[in-house]
């Protein structure tokens, strides 16, 4: 059987039982260390730290309860499984109180029960370790973001400058595709955000996000979005094992981050990756309306897609959609603030007329500015963001 990376330490004064457990677990792929009493086990633990300890309670020189206390004091997350012939309820309760992961009673008629307990305890320890590391990462992110938030609250002008500096170059061209955007905040700071950047030598990523609410608190989340995507891109480039930069994975990463930050904010998003080699657009939707509008050959239509908002549901998952980009096209992404400018009695009416309006504007950002009258807007109830990708427009 293939070896695992886990090392187990068995501490039991019964040589026969200890050898039997060790032989079974070694056959199951574990590396096993053995000690015949608590003191010897403690010494071996310090010399070769194991991933999990299996121990008896009734041993000479040092009892199992005392040993468990010492071990968990040194390594609080260390999984310990008690295998004891003393089936006393008070012992079991005390062992579990001291941090034991499981309590099994000798004789073990089926050692597969022990193996299952070992796997379960190791998996629980692994998840606890990952959660701890993720919390530390989030604490680091929160400290940096708190500094940014303080800056925004101290000086709205400086905050606006910070937000503008986070936005990508406008306009920007890559692989023959032009990227242009415009953001119009309802207040001084915007909860809408756009970004686009190179993933690698043949892929370009982009997204539009609409943060719930308005003002400084929502603008603060745009800082968080920039931080998360930049860090994810850094990890992708640093880790050669990561071959994909999927929009669905990015939305899932941001979803977990927002939930764990507990800011009380969620985001609707559309994000995509364009592969220059294949001409394919892969995109994912996170509860965002209106959907992206593809304009080509004088016709405009919505792309398909659906998904839960980002940062609202723990169980949210996102789906990648793939579309082949034509030689001549524009792709328009809009925040829902644009719907306030559209005619129609209902939201459905407004959404139905949007592709036609984009078609009439020729699929260009300048055309949309004129159609929506963006240069003459007064006070708006919601932020408005536009992101247009285009290639070879007439």
SVG drawing of the C-alpha trace seen along z (x, -y; Angstrom):
<svg xmlns="http://www.w3.org/2000/svg" viewBox="-45 -68 60 78">
<polyline fill="none" stroke="black" stroke-width="0.4" points="0.0,0.0 1.2,-3.5 2.7,-5.3 1.0,-8.4 2.8,-11.4 1.4,-11.0 3.5,-9.7 1.8,-8.0 3.1,-7.5 1.7,-4.5 2.2,-4.6 1.2,-1.4 2.8,0.7 1.3,3.9 3.9,5.1 1.5,7.4 -1.2,4.9 1.2,2.1 2.9,4.4 -0.4,5.5 -1.7,1.9 1.7,0.8 1.7,3.7 -1.8,3.0 -1.3,-0.7 2.0,-0.3 0.2,2.1 -2.3,-0.7 0.4,-3.1 1.4,-5.0 4.8,-5.6 4.6,-4.3 6.7,-5.1 6.4,-3.0 6.9,-3.7 6.2,-1.4 5.4,-4.1 4.4,-7.7 7.8,-9.1 9.4,-7.3 6.5,-8.4 7.0,-12.0 10.8,-11.8 10.1,-10.3 7.4,-12.9 9.9,-15.7 12.6,-14.0 10.3,-13.1 7.0,-15.1 4.2,-12.9 1.0,-13.9 -1.2,-11.9 -0.8,-10.0 -2.5,-6.7 -2.1,-6.0 -3.4,-3.8 -4.6,-5.3 -3.3,-2.7 0.5,-2.8 3.3,-2.8 5.4,-5.9 3.0,-8.3 -0.7,-7.8 -2.4,-8.4 -4.4,-11.4 -1.3,-13.1 0.4,-12.4 -2.5,-13.8 -2.5,-16.9 1.3,-17.4 1.0,-16.7 -2.0,-19.0 -0.3,-21.7 2.7,-21.5 0.7,-21.2 -2.9,-22.2 -4.0,-21.0 -2.4,-17.6 -5.0,-14.7 -4.8,-12.1 -6.8,-8.8 -7.2,-6.8 -7.3,-3.0 -7.9,-1.7 -9.1,1.4 -10.4,-0.7 -13.9,-1.5 -14.6,-4.0 -17.0,-6.8 -15.1,-9.4 -11.8,-8.5 -13.4,-8.9 -14.9,-12.2 -11.7,-13.5 -9.7,-12.3 -12.0,-14.1 -12.0,-17.2 -8.2,-17.3 -8.4,-17.3 -8.5,-13.6 -10.1,-13.2 -11.6,-9.8 -11.9,-7.1 -11.8,-3.4 -12.1,-0.5 -9.9,2.6 -10.0,5.2 -10.5,3.9 -12.2,6.7 -11.9,4.8 -8.8,2.7 -10.5,1.0 -12.4,-1.0 -9.1,-2.4 -7.9,-3.2 -11.1,-5.1 -10.7,-7.0 -7.1,-7.9 -8.1,-9.1 -11.0,-11.2 -8.8,-12.8 -6.0,-13.6 -8.6,-15.2 -10.1,-17.2 -6.6,-18.4 -5.8,-19.3 -9.0,-21.4 -8.3,-23.1 -4.8,-24.0 -6.1,-25.3 -8.8,-27.4 -6.2,-28.8 -3.9,-29.8 -6.8,-31.3 -7.8,-33.3 -4.3,-34.6 -4.3,-35.6 -7.6,-37.3 -6.3,-39.1 -3.4,-40.4 -5.8,-41.5 -8.1,-43.1 -5.2,-45.1 -4.2,-46.4 -7.8,-47.2 -8.5,-48.9 -5.6,-51.2 -7.2,-51.9 -10.6,-52.5 -9.1,-55.0 -7.7,-56.9 -11.1,-57.0 -12.8,-58.2 -10.1,-60.8 -10.2,-62.5 -12.8,-61.8 -10.7,-63.5 -7.8,-61.2 -10.2,-58.2 -11.4,-59.2 -7.8,-59.4 -7.0,-55.9 -10.0,-54.5 -9.1,-56.1 -5.5,-54.9 -6.8,-51.3 -8.6,-51.5 -6.8,-50.1 -5.4,-52.2 -8.2,-53.8 -8.3,-53.1 -6.1,-50.0 -5.3,-47.7 -4.1,-44.1 -4.1,-41.5 -6.1,-43.8 -8.9,-44.2 -9.7,-47.7 -10.8,-48.1 -12.6,-51.2 -14.6,-52.0 -16.4,-54.8 -17.6,-54.9 -20.1,-57.5 -20.6,-57.4 -23.9,-58.4 -21.9,-59.9 -18.2,-61.0 -17.0,-57.4 -18.3,-54.5 -19.3,-51.0 -18.9,-50.0 -15.5,-48.8 -13.9,-47.4 -10.5,-45.9 -8.6,-44.2 -5.1,-42.8 -2.9,-40.2 -3.0,-36.7 -0.1,-35.4 1.4,-35.8 -1.7,-34.6 -4.7,-35.4 -6.4,-38.6 -8.8,-38.8 -11.5,-41.4 -14.4,-41.9 -17.1,-44.4 -18.4,-44.4 -21.3,-46.2 -21.0,-46.3 -24.2,-46.5 -24.9,-49.9 -23.2,-53.2 -20.5,-55.5 -17.3,-54.9 -18.3,-51.5 -19.0,-50.1 -16.0,-51.8 -13.9,-50.1 -15.0,-46.7 -13.7,-47.7 -10.3,-48.0 -10.8,-44.5 -11.7,-43.2 -8.6,-44.7 -6.5,-43.2 -8.0,-39.7 -7.7,-39.6 -4.1,-40.9 -3.1,-38.4 -4.8,-35.5 -3.0,-36.5 0.3,-36.6 -0.3,-33.1 -1.2,-31.9 2.0,-33.2 4.1,-31.9 2.6,-28.4 3.5,-26.5 1.1,-23.8 -1.9,-26.1 -2.6,-25.8 -6.0,-27.5 -7.2,-30.9 -10.9,-30.2 -13.5,-33.0 -15.6,-30.6 -12.7,-29.9 -12.0,-33.6 -15.6,-34.3 -15.5,-31.4 -12.3,-32.8 -13.9,-36.3 -17.1,-34.8 -15.2,-33.0 -13.1,-36.1 -16.1,-38.4 -18.0,-36.0 -15.0,-35.5 -14.3,-39.3 -17.9,-39.8 -18.2,-43.2 -22.0,-42.9 -21.4,-43.5 -22.0,-41.4 -21.1,-42.0 -22.7,-41.1 -20.0,-40.4 -19.3,-39.3 -15.7,-38.2 -14.1,-36.7 -10.8,-35.4 -10.0,-35.8 -7.6,-33.3 -5.7,-34.9 -4.6,-31.6 -8.1,-30.1 -10.2,-33.3 -12.4,-31.9 -14.0,-33.9 -14.6,-32.0 -16.8,-33.9 -18.8,-33.5 -21.7,-35.4 -22.2,-36.1 -25.8,-37.3 -25.2,-40.2 -27.8,-42.0 -27.9,-43.1 -26.0,-40.3 -23.2,-41.2 -24.3,-42.2 -22.4,-41.0 -22.7,-43.1 -21.5,-41.8 -22.6,-42.4 -25.2,-45.0 -26.9,-42.7 -26.8,-42.8 -27.8,-40.0 -27.4,-39.0 -24.9,-36.3 -26.3,-33.5 -25.4,-33.0 -26.7,-33.0 -25.3,-32.5 -25.7,-33.7 -24.3,-37.0 -20.7,-36.9 -20.2,-37.2 -23.7,-36.2 -24.0,-32.4 -21.4,-29.9 -22.6,-27.2 -22.5,-29.4 -20.8,-27.9 -20.2,-29.4 -20.3,-28.1 -17.9,-28.9 -19.5,-29.6 -17.5,-29.6 -18.2,-31.7 -16.1,-32.1 -15.5,-35.8 -16.0,-36.9 -13.4,-38.8 -15.5,-42.0 -17.4,-42.6 -18.0,-44.6 -18.9,-43.2 -20.6,-45.6 -20.8,-45.1 -23.0,-47.4 -23.9,-47.8 -27.6,-47.9 -27.5,-51.6 -27.8,-52.0 -31.4,-50.6 -32.5,-53.9 -31.7,-55.7 -33.8,-53.3 -37.4,-53.7 -39.9,-51.1 -42.5,-50.6 -40.9,-47.4 -37.4,-46.0 -38.2,-43.4 -39.1,-46.1 -35.9,-48.0 -33.7,-44.9 -35.5,-43.9 -34.7,-47.2 -31.0,-47.3 -29.5,-45.2 -31.4,-47.3 -30.1,-50.5 -26.5,-49.1 -27.0,-48.1 -28.1,-51.6 -25.0,-53.0 -22.9,-50.8 -21.5,-48.9 -19.1,-51.6 -18.6,-53.4 -18.8,-56.8 -22.1,-55.8 -23.4,-54.7 -22.4,-57.9 -24.5,-59.8 -27.5,-57.4 -27.5,-57.6 -26.7,-61.2 -23.9,-60.5 -22.3,-63.9 -25.4,-65.7 -26.5,-63.4 -27.7,-65.0 -28.0,-63.3 -28.3,-59.5 -29.8,-57.0 -27.2,-54.4 -23.6,-54.2 -23.2,-53.5 -20.3,-51.5 -19.7,-50.7 -16.9,-48.4 -16.7,-47.9 -14.4,-45.4 -14.2,-45.8 -12.3,-44.6 -12.4,-46.0 -15.6,-48.1 -16.5,-50.1"/>
</svg>
